[in-house]
Amino acid sequence: HEALELGVDFLNLAPVPGLAPAAKIVLNIWDAVENVDMNHLACLRLTERCADLLLSVRMEVRDAGDVVVEELRDPMRRLEESYTQVLTFLHAHNHTPFVKRYLKRDDIQRDIAGLDMALRDALNLFGLSVQIRILKQVQEAERKRQKDTQDILMQLLALHPLPTPPSSSKAEPEESRSVEIPESESDVEKARVQSPEEVQNTLSRIMELQNKEDREKDRLNLKEVSKAFGGARRG
């Protein structure tokens, strides 16, 4: 959010039309997602992907200069349309009563999935260089998240050690596993000699795993919220 705020003035001077308006839309998306109380993680992930894509385009313009102006013109138009759809959805979502959102929760999840797919379609219009930047950002962010989670778990285990499980214990269920990502950034460098389709497939695999985790966590959170809402009404 801060990076986008600081970069809006720079983007106004950028040679690619649409960068500054797109940045302002993403800032509004960030503000809107702060008020989301259902499907929060899925909406937050959508917001992060909006920001990551825009920042990757900004870095491409910074590094390549005017030579990419024509190449980016049509993809930027499509990207701005996708951002507008996300912002419109979040505003409608935030102004819909909780009960109605709860009853239409499956429809809302499908809407979020459709917006996510629209962002991916916009990403696929950009060149390989931008797609590789996105892949690197996604992988680095996922590594940081996993490290933060691991640090928290280690602190909890230090306070409350668990008994050692028997050697015959079953493998960890798939639902509780973290998103699997390459172990080193060399995998991103290898992507430079791959086709756009291969880079897109790698991104899609990581994003689908992230989406699956987000849906499960949002489902558990909704259970708690609905219980609290029901208790408040009975009280």
C-alpha positions as CSV (number, residue, x, y, z in Angstrom):
1,H,0.0,0.0,0.0
2,E,2.8,2.4,1.0
3,A,4.8,1.5,-2.1
4,L,1.8,2.3,-4.3
5,E,1.1,5.6,-2.6
6,L,4.7,6.7,-3.0
7,G,4.7,5.6,-6.6
8,V,1.5,7.3,-7.9
9,D,3.4,10.6,-8.7
10,F,6.1,8.6,-10.6
11,L,3.5,6.7,-12.5
12,N,1.9,9.9,-13.6
13,L,5.1,10.7,-15.4
14,A,5.5,7.1,-16.8
15,P,5.3,6.7,-20.6
16,V,2.6,3.9,-20.4
17,P,-0.9,5.2,-20.3
18,G,-3.1,3.8,-17.6
19,L,-0.4,3.1,-14.9
20,A,-1.3,6.0,-12.6
21,P,-5.1,5.4,-12.9
22,A,-4.5,1.7,-12.2
23,A,-2.5,2.5,-9.1
24,K,-5.2,4.7,-7.8
25,I,-7.8,1.9,-8.3
26,V,-5.5,-0.6,-6.4
27,L,-5.2,1.9,-3.5
28,N,-9.0,2.0,-3.3
29,I,-9.1,-1.8,-3.4
30,W,-6.7,-1.9,-0.5
31,D,-8.9,0.5,1.5
32,A,-12.0,-1.5,0.6
33,V,-10.6,-4.9,1.6
34,E,-9.9,-3.7,5.1
35,N,-13.7,-3.7,5.7
36,V,-14.2,-7.3,4.4
37,D,-15.3,-9.7,7.2
38,M,-16.3,-12.7,5.1
39,N,-14.0,-14.4,2.6
40,H,-11.4,-12.0,4.0
41,L,-8.3,-14.1,3.0
42,A,-9.6,-14.7,-0.5
43,C,-10.3,-11.0,-1.0
44,L,-6.9,-10.1,0.5
45,R,-5.1,-12.5,-1.8
46,L,-7.0,-10.9,-4.7
47,T,-5.8,-7.5,-3.6
48,E,-2.2,-8.6,-3.2
49,R,-2.2,-10.0,-6.7
50,C,-3.6,-6.7,-8.1
51,A,-0.7,-4.9,-6.3
52,D,2.0,-7.4,-7.3
53,L,1.0,-7.2,-11.0
54,L,1.0,-3.5,-11.0
55,L,4.4,-3.2,-9.3
56,S,5.8,-5.7,-11.7
57,V,4.7,-3.6,-14.6
58,R,6.1,-0.5,-13.0
59,M,9.5,-2.3,-12.6
60,E,9.3,-3.4,-16.3
61,V,8.8,0.3,-17.3
62,R,11.6,1.4,-15.1
63,D,14.1,-1.1,-16.5
64,A,13.0,-1.2,-20.2
65,G,11.9,2.4,-20.7
66,D,9.9,3.7,-23.7
67,V,10.5,0.6,-25.8
68,V,7.7,-1.2,-24.0
69,V,5.1,1.5,-24.3
70,E,3.2,0.0,-27.3
71,E,3.7,-3.5,-25.9
72,L,2.0,-2.6,-22.6
73,R,-0.8,-0.4,-23.9
74,D,-3.5,-3.1,-24.5
75,P,-2.5,-5.3,-21.5
76,M,-2.8,-2.2,-19.3
77,R,-6.2,-1.4,-20.6
78,R,-7.4,-5.0,-19.8
79,L,-5.7,-4.8,-16.4
80,E,-7.4,-1.6,-15.5
81,E,-10.8,-3.2,-16.4
82,S,-10.0,-6.1,-14.1
83,Y,-9.1,-3.8,-11.2
84,T,-12.4,-1.9,-11.7
85,Q,-14.3,-5.2,-11.5
86,V,-12.5,-6.1,-8.2
87,L,-13.2,-2.7,-6.7
88,T,-16.9,-2.8,-7.7
89,F,-17.2,-6.3,-6.2
90,L,-15.6,-5.2,-2.9
91,H,-17.9,-2.2,-2.6
92,A,-21.0,-4.2,-3.2
93,H,-19.7,-7.0,-0.8
94,N,-19.1,-4.5,2.0
95,H,-22.6,-2.9,1.6
96,T,-24.5,-6.2,1.6
97,P,-26.0,-7.4,5.0
98,F,-24.3,-10.3,6.7
99,V,-27.3,-12.6,6.4
100,K,-27.6,-12.1,2.7
101,R,-23.9,-12.7,2.2
102,Y,-24.1,-15.8,4.3
103,L,-27.0,-17.2,2.2
104,K,-25.2,-16.4,-1.0
105,R,-21.7,-17.4,0.2
106,D,-21.3,-20.0,-2.6
107,D,-22.2,-17.4,-5.3
108,I,-19.7,-15.0,-3.7
109,Q,-16.9,-17.5,-3.8
110,R,-17.6,-18.1,-7.5
111,D,-17.5,-14.3,-8.1
112,I,-14.1,-14.1,-6.4
113,A,-12.8,-17.0,-8.5
114,G,-14.1,-15.3,-11.6
115,L,-12.3,-12.1,-10.6
116,D,-9.1,-14.0,-9.9
117,M,-9.3,-15.7,-13.3
118,A,-9.8,-12.2,-15.0
119,L,-6.6,-11.1,-13.4
120,R,-4.8,-14.1,-14.7
121,D,-6.1,-13.5,-18.1
122,A,-4.8,-9.9,-18.0
123,L,-1.5,-11.2,-16.7
124,N,-1.2,-13.6,-19.7
125,L,-1.4,-10.6,-22.1
126,F,1.9,-9.3,-20.7
127,G,5.2,-10.4,-22.0
128,L,7.4,-13.1,-20.5
129,S,9.5,-10.6,-18.6
130,V,6.6,-9.3,-16.6
131,Q,5.3,-12.8,-15.9
132,I,8.7,-13.9,-14.5
133,R,8.7,-10.9,-12.2
134,I,5.3,-11.9,-10.9
135,L,6.4,-15.5,-10.4
136,K,9.4,-14.3,-8.4
137,Q,7.3,-12.0,-6.3
138,V,4.7,-14.8,-5.6
139,Q,7.5,-17.3,-4.6
140,E,9.3,-14.8,-2.4
141,A,6.1,-13.8,-0.6
142,E,5.1,-17.4,-0.1
143,R,8.5,-18.2,1.4
144,K,8.2,-15.3,3.8
145,R,4.7,-16.4,4.9
146,Q,5.9,-19.9,5.4
147,K,8.9,-18.8,7.4
148,D,6.7,-16.5,9.6
149,T,4.3,-19.4,10.2
150,Q,7.1,-21.7,11.1
151,D,8.6,-19.2,13.5
152,I,5.2,-18.8,15.3
153,L,4.8,-22.6,15.5
154,M,8.3,-23.0,17.0
155,Q,7.5,-20.4,19.6
156,L,4.3,-22.2,20.5
157,L,6.0,-25.6,20.7
158,A,8.7,-24.1,22.9
159,L,6.0,-23.1,25.4
160,H,3.8,-26.2,25.0
161,P,5.9,-29.2,23.7
162,L,4.0,-31.9,22.0
163,P,4.5,-35.7,22.7
164,T,6.7,-37.4,20.1
165,P,4.3,-39.2,17.7
166,P,4.9,-42.9,17.0
167,S,6.9,-43.8,13.9
168,S,3.9,-45.5,12.3
169,S,1.8,-42.3,12.4
170,K,0.1,-41.3,9.2
171,A,1.4,-38.7,6.9
172,E,0.1,-35.1,7.4
173,P,-3.2,-34.7,5.6
174,E,-3.0,-32.8,2.3
175,E,-5.4,-30.1,3.6
176,S,-2.9,-29.0,6.3
177,R,0.1,-28.7,4.1
178,S,1.6,-25.4,3.2
179,V,1.9,-24.3,-0.4
180,E,4.8,-26.1,-2.0
181,I,7.2,-23.8,-3.8
182,P,10.7,-24.2,-5.3
183,E,13.5,-24.2,-2.7
184,S,15.8,-21.7,-4.4
185,E,15.5,-18.6,-6.6
186,S,17.5,-20.5,-9.3
187,D,14.1,-21.9,-10.3
188,V,13.0,-18.4,-11.3
189,E,16.2,-18.0,-13.3
190,K,15.4,-21.3,-15.1
191,A,12.0,-19.8,-16.0
192,R,13.8,-17.3,-18.2
193,V,14.5,-20.0,-20.7
194,Q,11.0,-21.5,-20.5
195,S,8.1,-20.7,-22.7
196,P,5.4,-18.3,-21.5
197,E,3.0,-21.3,-21.1
198,E,5.4,-23.0,-18.7
199,V,5.7,-19.9,-16.6
200,Q,1.9,-19.4,-16.6
201,N,1.4,-23.1,-15.6
202,T,3.9,-22.6,-12.6
203,L,2.1,-19.5,-11.5
204,S,-1.3,-21.1,-11.9
205,R,-0.2,-24.1,-9.8
206,I,1.0,-21.9,-6.9
207,M,-2.0,-19.7,-7.1
208,E,-4.5,-22.6,-7.0
209,L,-2.8,-24.0,-3.9
210,Q,-2.9,-20.6,-2.3
211,N,-6.6,-20.3,-3.2
212,K,-7.4,-23.7,-1.7
213,E,-5.7,-22.7,1.6
214,D,-7.5,-19.4,1.7
215,R,-11.0,-21.0,1.1
216,E,-10.4,-23.5,3.9
217,K,-9.3,-20.8,6.3
218,D,-12.2,-18.5,5.3
219,R,-14.6,-21.4,5.8
220,L,-13.4,-22.0,9.3
221,N,-13.5,-18.3,10.1
222,L,-17.1,-18.1,8.7
223,K,-18.1,-20.8,11.2
224,E,-16.8,-18.8,14.1
225,V,-18.4,-15.5,12.8
226,S,-21.8,-17.2,12.2
227,K,-21.7,-18.7,15.7
228,A,-21.0,-15.3,17.2
229,F,-23.7,-13.6,15.0
230,G,-26.2,-16.3,16.1
231,G,-25.3,-15.9,19.8
232,A,-25.6,-12.1,19.6
233,R,-29.1,-12.4,18.0
234,R,-30.3,-14.8,20.7
235,G,-28.9,-12.5,23.4
